[in-house]
Amino acid sequence: MKPMLLCHLVLATLAMSAAPALAALTFPDVAGEAPIRLADWKSFIHGDPPPFVKAPPPKQLAVVSSAADVQSDPQIESFMRTLANAVMARDGSMILPRLSERYAIDGMPDDAKASDFMAQAIGKMPGPTQIVIRSVEASGGVRTAKAEFHYVPEKISVKTFRFDGNGNLLGSDLFSLVRA
């Protein structure tokens, strides 16, 4: 009888202590203060995710230019300047208006927003010292630009960007998603 009573007591205590954390609603504080927001199952079991920490800003703003043999494209150059400014400020919201509604990232989970990943990448990616547009090709309303991202010391990375007819980004290989 005692083990059964002890089992019920432990179970009741566990249920009472976990009930507020598992509730999906908000409950007003008795003193009339702001409502108390309670956790969901994921945060109750795994805890809160670590805070997003941005990388330090680059020492200089990237200079955007086009190679001598490339016909200039004002929309793509404008996008690259906006990207350089966003990386310098570590502010992903600056680039969000320049993303197409169809912007997508390879390997992205179905329930995620690509724009959120772009904003996070802007906060973390290393800042280039120079962005050189190497080529622009148009095909069926989509323009594809290849650009060299110059980093210190002497590292060059070629990235591909796809733009819609309005100059908004459809996709790129600027960064990739990796499951931890």
C-alpha positions in Angstrom: 0.0 0.0 0.0 2.8 2.5 0.9 4.7 2.0 -2.5 1.4 2.6 -4.4 0.6 5.8 -2.3 4.2 7.0 -2.8 4.0 6.4 -6.5 0.7 8.4 -6.7 2.2 11.2 -4.6 5.3 11.4 -6.9 3.1 11.4 -10.0 0.8 14.1 -8.7 3.8 16.3 -7.6 5.4 15.9 -11.1 2.1 16.7 -12.8 1.5 19.8 -10.7 5.1 21.1 -11.2 5.0 20.5 -15.0 1.5 21.8 -15.6 2.4 25.5 -15.9 5.3 24.8 -18.2 3.2 22.7 -20.5 0.3 25.0 -20.8 -0.2 26.6 -24.2 -2.2 29.7 -23.0 -1.0 32.8 -21.2 -2.3 33.4 -17.7 -2.5 36.9 -16.2 -0.6 37.4 -13.0 -2.8 37.7 -9.9 -1.3 41.1 -9.1 -2.5 42.4 -12.4 0.9 42.6 -14.0 1.8 41.5 -17.5 0.7 38.0 -18.6 3.0 35.1 -17.8 4.1 33.3 -21.0 4.6 29.6 -20.6 6.8 27.2 -22.4 5.9 24.6 -25.0 6.9 20.9 -25.0 10.1 21.5 -27.0 11.5 24.2 -24.7 10.3 22.3 -21.6 12.2 19.2 -22.6 15.3 20.8 -24.3 15.4 24.2 -22.7 15.6 27.5 -24.4 17.9 27.7 -27.5 21.1 29.6 -27.1 20.9 33.3 -27.9 21.9 34.4 -31.4 25.3 36.0 -31.2 26.4 38.1 -34.2 30.0 38.2 -35.4 31.9 41.4 -35.0 31.5 43.8 -37.9 34.1 43.8 -40.7 36.8 46.4 -40.4 35.8 48.0 -43.7 32.8 48.2 -46.1 33.2 46.0 -49.2 33.8 47.8 -52.4 31.4 46.6 -55.1 32.5 46.7 -58.8 32.1 44.9 -62.1 34.8 43.3 -64.1 35.9 45.4 -67.1 34.4 43.0 -69.7 31.0 42.8 -67.9 28.1 45.0 -68.9 26.9 46.8 -65.8 23.6 45.8 -64.3 22.4 48.5 -61.9 19.9 46.2 -60.0 22.6 43.6 -59.3 25.1 46.2 -58.3 22.5 47.8 -56.0 21.8 44.4 -54.4 25.5 43.7 -53.8 25.9 47.2 -52.2 22.9 46.5 -50.0 24.5 43.1 -49.1 27.8 44.8 -48.3 26.1 47.4 -46.1 24.0 44.7 -44.3 27.1 42.7 -43.5 29.0 45.8 -42.3 26.0 46.7 -40.0 25.4 43.0 -39.1 21.7 43.8 -39.8 19.9 41.1 -41.8 16.7 43.2 -42.0 18.5 45.5 -44.5 18.6 42.7 -47.2 15.1 41.3 -46.6 13.3 43.7 -48.9 15.7 42.6 -51.7 14.6 38.9 -51.4 12.0 37.6 -53.9 8.8 36.0 -52.5 10.2 32.8 -54.2 13.6 33.1 -52.4 14.7 29.6 -51.4 17.7 27.8 -49.9 18.7 24.2 -50.8 18.2 21.8 -47.9 15.9 24.2 -46.0 13.3 22.5 -43.7 9.7 22.7 -45.0 8.5 24.6 -42.0 11.2 27.3 -42.0 11.5 30.7 -43.7 14.4 31.3 -46.0 14.5 34.9 -45.1 15.2 34.0 -41.5 18.2 32.0 -42.6 19.5 34.9 -44.7 19.2 37.3 -41.8 21.1 34.9 -39.6 23.8 34.4 -42.2 24.3 38.2 -42.5 24.9 38.3 -38.8 27.5 35.5 -38.9 29.3 35.6 -42.3 32.8 37.0 -42.7 32.8 40.4 -44.3 34.5 40.7 -47.7 36.8 43.6 -48.6 35.7 43.6 -52.2 32.8 42.2 -54.3 33.6 41.9 -58.1 30.7 41.0 -60.4 32.3 38.6 -62.9 29.4 37.8 -65.2 25.7 38.4 -65.7 23.6 36.0 -67.9 19.9 36.3 -68.6 17.7 33.3 -69.4 13.9 33.2 -69.3 13.3 36.2 -66.9 16.0 35.0 -64.5 19.4 36.7 -64.3 22.4 34.8 -63.0 25.3 36.7 -61.6 28.7 35.3 -60.6 30.7 37.4 -58.2 34.1 37.1 -56.5 34.1 37.8 -52.8 37.6 38.9 -51.7 38.6 38.3 -48.1 41.7 39.1 -46.2 44.3 37.6 -46.6 44.1 36.9 -50.3 41.2 34.5 -50.2 38.7 34.7 -53.1 35.4 32.9 -53.2 33.2 32.8 -56.3 29.5 32.9 -55.5 26.4 32.5 -57.8 23.3 34.6 -57.4 20.0 34.2 -59.2 17.7 37.2 -59.6 14.1 37.7 -60.8 13.1 40.4 -63.3 12.7 43.0 -60.6 16.3 42.4 -59.3 15.2 40.5 -56.2 17.2 37.5 -55.1 15.7 34.1 -55.9 18.6 32.0 -54.6 22.4 31.8 -54.1 25.2 29.8 -52.8 26.4 32.6 -50.5 26.0 30.2 -47.6 24.7 26.6 -47.0 22.7 25.0 -44.3 24.4 22.4 -42.1 22.6 20.3 -39.6 24.4 20.3 -36.2 
